[in-house]
Amino acid sequence: MLAFSDPAVIRLVSERYVPVAGNGIRLFWRKDAEGDFFREVVSSVPQPYKEDPSRQGIYCASPSGRLLAHIRNMSGHMDVPGVLQQGLREFERLSASERAPGAVGELTADPYAVTLPPAGGVVLRTYTRRMQRSAGELAASSVAFFRHDMVFGSEPQYDHVWITRAEAAALIPSPLKVGASCDLPDSLAAQICRYHLADTTWRGSEEWSPSEIRARRFTCTVEAVDAGGATIAVVGHALFARGPRMRMDAVVKGTLHYDTGRRTIDSFDMVAIGKRSERGDRGQALTSYLGIAFERADGSDAGDAIPPHDKDWWFRDREGGEPR
């Protein structure tokens, strides 16, 4: 869902609103003025699931925390411009005092906030979409999902892979000559398998647990070396199983280029295809496909600083920081 890529929406939000984006789960449990304000806004909306703390959606609110308009369900068709216009109409009906900015209480720093990717590392953008086979070709799927009759959009789900400086260095075989190879570092292979070879197309997260990753192997092999650097092929294969009902076989192929003068990875492109076999609600055998594209982020997009799978606490654990 790329509602905020619409130029009309961008213009309306930037000119008429004070836009704020936040992690709803964290905000809901914050014990400070920011958490109090968020809970005041979202408490006006009935929650479909009693134990769901995410409050995922778009909310238009006054400075006092009065809810003006909202969209709760982010998985269906959304009239974002209409809701934003409704919020503005409701705002104009408020008294001058209710429209005026107000003082806030004490704020505390989010102890789990990570705002920057690892220094000296590499960031990959990922794009995940469900695929379907037709006439021997794989293409983006718009078929309703068998469990909830959800229709998949044409836009892929967007995420990031954060590669640390040490992991990036370990991707380069030594000696740097044609035919030399090395395995992907275990930490990076685990991140890719758990979070980026997973289905994120229908309910936000279908990440694999470590016990569900039955096999994995990723290798980097030098294909060519010239005066400017080296071209390295990355290939991989992983097997997944979730109970007796689901299996997935994934293959990964790509290339990276290593600049020997600057000692940096200046390009990194991969494609992964996952073939899933599972049982439907009525026990029927089903086959579906996932397609995931990876590309090196160049920092030109503010979104490049978004933590992987919004799991910045997981990345912090890997770096030896404070666990959640």
N, C-alpha and C positions, 0 to 999 in steps of 0.2 A: 504494500500500500504506500504510494508516493503522493499522498494528498497535498503535501506542502512543497511539491515541485511545480504545482500549477502557478504560473505567473500572477494570475488574478488573486489567488489565495495569499501568495507572498506579499503582494502590494497591500492587500487589505490588512493583513496581520501587522506589517511593519509600519503602516501609516496610522492605523486606528487602535491598535492594541499594544500592550506591553507583553511581548511573547516570552514565555518561560517553558522550558522543557525539563523534565525531571524523571527520576526513577520512582514510579508510584509505590512500589513495595517499600523502598527505603523511606520515602516521605511519610508514608502511613505510620511508620513506627518511630519517626523522629520525635524526641522529647524536647522540642524547642518551639519558637514562634513559627518557624517555617512548617513544621509538622502540624502545629495547631491550625494554621491557616488552611493547609491542604485538607485536613480532616473536616474542617468546617464546610469547605466547598463540596467535597465528595459525599458527605453524610446526607446531603439532600437527594441523592440518587439511590433508589433501591438496588441492592446488589443481587444478581441472579444466583450467586453461590455464596452461602453463608461464610465459608472458610476462605474465600478468595480475597487476599489483601491487596491485589495489584491495582484495582480501580483504573484499569487501562481505559483511556479515552481522551477526548478533547473537552476541556471545560472552559467556559467563559464566566468570569467572576468579577464582582465589584471589589474595590479596595478593602471593604469590610468583610469580604468572604461570602457575600451573597451570590448564589449560583444564578446565572442569567440564561445560559443555554449550554447544552452538552450533547456529546455523542458518546455513549457508553460502549457499544459493541464495535470493535475495530475490524471485525472479520468480514462484514457484509458491505453492501453498497452504502456510501456515506455522502450526504450532501453537505460538504464542509463549507462552501461559500454561504449556503442558506443558514446554517447554524451560526456562522460568524455574523451574518446580518441580523439574525434574531437577537444575538447577544448585544449588538449595538443598539437595537430598538429598545430592549429592556433597560440598557444602561441610561438611555436618554430619558426614560420615565422616572428615574431616581431623582431624589432631591439633590440640590447642589452640595449639601454636606455629605451625602452618601457617595457622590461622585469624586469628592476631593481625596487626594492621597492621605493616608493616615499613618500614625506612628506604629512601628512594629516592636515586638518584644525582643528578648535576648535570643541571639542565634548562636548555634554551636557548629563547629566544623564537622563535616561528615568524615569519620575516621577511615572510611573505606573508599573515599573518592580518589580516583587515579585520573589525572588530567592529561598526562603526556605518555606517549609510547616509550619503550626502553631506549635510553641513550645509546647511539651507535648501532642500533639494531635495524630491522627491516619491518615494514608494515605491508601486509597484503590485503587488498580488498577482495571480498568473496561475494558471489552472486549465486543464489540457490533457487532452483525452480523444479517443479514436478514436470516430468516428461511423459510423452506417450508415443508408442510406435505405430506408424502408419505407412503402408507400402514400403516396408523395410527401412524407413527413416525415423529418427527420433526428432520430435519437435515439442515445443512448450505445450503443456496440457491445459485444457479448460474443462476437463471432465469432472463432474461432481464427485467429491470424495465419498466413499461408500459408507462411512460411519455417520456423517452429519450432513450429507448433501451439500457440502460447501463447494463452491465453484472457485477454481484457482484463477487468479488474475494473470495477465500477461507480464506483469512486472516481477522481477526476481526479488527474493529476500536478500538484504544487504548485511554484510558483517565484515569482520576484520580478523586477520591472524597477526599476532604480535610475535616477532622473532627477535630474540635477544642477540646482543653482540656475539656472545659465545656460540649460540646456535648458528648464527650466520657464518661464522668462521668455520664451523664444523661441516658446513655444506660444501666446502671446497676441497676436493681430493688432493692429497699430497703423495708423491710429487705431481705437479700440475702438468700432466702430459696426456696425450690422447690414449684412451683406454683405462686410465686410472679411475678408481671408483671408491665410494665410501657409503656407509649407511646414514640415513637421516638420524639426527640425535633423538634419543628416546623421548625426551620431553616435548620436542616439536611433533614427532609422530603421534604422540598421545593426544596433543591438542587438536591436530588435524582430524584424527579418527573420532574423538569424543564429540567435538563440537561442529566440525565443518564437513564431515561426511554423514551428517545427520539430517533428518527431515525437519526443517524449520518453516515449512510452507503453510501449515494449517493451524497450529495453535501455539506458535511462538517458540517451542522448544521440544524436540524429541531426542535430546542428546543421548549418546550411548554411555552406559556405565562401564567401568574397566572390565567387569566380568563378562560383559556382552561382546567385547572385542575378542574374537576367538583366534584371529591370526592377523599379522600385519608385517609388511616388509616394504621399505622404501629405500631406493638407492640413487645415488648421484654419480654419473659417469661422464668424464670429459669427452666431448665429441670433437672439438676443434680448439686449437690454440693459435693466436696470432699476436702481432705486436701490441694490440690494444687490450687483449685479455683472453678469456676462455669462455666457450659455450659449453654448458653442462646440461645433460639430459637428466630429468628427474622422472623416475617411474616407480609406481607402487601398486600394491594389491592388499586389500583388507577384507576379512570376513567377519560378519556380525551375526549374532543370534539373540533374539528376545523371546525366551520361553519356547514353547512348541509351535507358536503361531507365526513367527516372523523370522526371515533370514534375509540378509543382504550381502551381495558380492560387489565390491567396488574396485574399479581400476583407476589409476591416476597416471597421467602423462603430461609432461611439460618441459620447459627449458628455462634456464637462468643464464644470465651473462655476468661474468665477474670481471671488473675492471682492475687489471693487475697494477696499474699505476696508482690509482686512488685507493685500491684495496677495498672496493665496495661492490655490492651487487646492484647493478644499475637497471636490470630488468629481470622479471620473474613471472612467467605465465604458465599456468597449468589448467587442465580440464579434468574433472572426475565424473565418471558415470557409475551410478549405483543401481543394480538390478535387485528389486525387492520381491520376495515371494512370501505371501502371507495368507491367512484365513480371514474371510469376511465375517460379518455378524451372523450370517446363516451357515457358516462353515465352508463357504465356497472358496475355491482356490483363486487367488488374485496375483497378478504380476503388474508391477509398476516400476517406474524409473525416476531417479533423481539426477539432475545435472548441476554441477557446481563449477563455476569458473573462478580462477584466482588471477589477480594481477598485482604488480607492485604499485603501491600508493606513492605518489610523489609529494604529498603534503599540500597540494593545491586546494583540497577540499577540507573544510573545517571538520567534517565527519571523520577524517582520517585519524583523529585523536580519540575516537570512541573505542573503549576497551573491547577485546574479543568477546563476542557473544554476550556483551554486557556483564562479563564475569571478571571484573577487575579484581575482586577479592581472590579469585582462583589464581590470577596471574601474580598477585602480590605474594601468595603462598609459595609460588615457584621461585620468586626472587628472594625468599627468606624474610619477608616482612611479617607484620602482625596478622595472624589468621583471623578469619571471621568468627 
